Amino acid sequence: MADVRIQDFNENWKPDTNNDFLMTFNGGSESKTRLRDAFYGLVPDGMQTHNNIFRGQNLGALNATHIANIQNGTFHDMFIGDYFQINGSNYVIAGINTKHLHGDNMQLGNHLLLMPDRFSKSEDGTVLRSNGKDTHYMNDTDTTAGGFAGTKLYKTIMPSIQKKLEADFGNHLLNFREVVSTHVDDNGAPDQAEWRDAKLGIPNEVMIYGTTLNGNNKNGSWYNIGDDDTQLPLFRLDPDEITNHRDWAFWLRDIRSASEFARASSYGDAYWTGASDPWSGVRAFFLIG
């Protein structure tokens, strides 16, 4: 394109943010910056601003600069939708400091909340996508007895995912505290829960949709929701994430009844299904810092 002075920009000018550049001059020197990079470079550092901008850029492998900018709270050059590529997996930034200062006996510091692109992987690299046949990830039978803590997903599948995350992130995978339901009453509503140590979690309805929908909260929302009571910026800024980009549905931890849990459907509707449903995959979240 022809050279355009900043003072000549107007509403009819249609820049190519990937291929047009901003030239700056300082005395006898000059520099060239891609318009896309110039825009994001103007955004002030910090969780408040970076939680409200979607970029979707490949950050490559996690490195010391990333960790430093997480720990110092600037989150410089990291935005919602950006992703790390580690050992064949893409991990997407779903929230920035979304659990900051949370916890019953600890206060979490600066962190990124990550989720896998589409589905989590087990320790051996198996993608936890449903096949509609034998992928009974939540439970082998239609029961919610023992709450979420009593499920196959919590007791067997999540520990395997954790080993994969520990291999990928090492000591940058953070410990945090999570509210986990432990009992369901005669009406199929959770009525007991407790804070537990965690290195990963399964999202609830609020984290995906921004509100409670199908979970049975007759005894109070704390048992299903805990401290994860805010919609993740990824799902607020990119609605395609709610459908998992039309890939298979994924489980949510909200108990619906004595036999059912909530799930996020690939059709875009908020739904629930029997705990042994083979059509729902696993998309766990975790924190790094």
Disulfide bonds with the S-S distance in Angstrom:
none
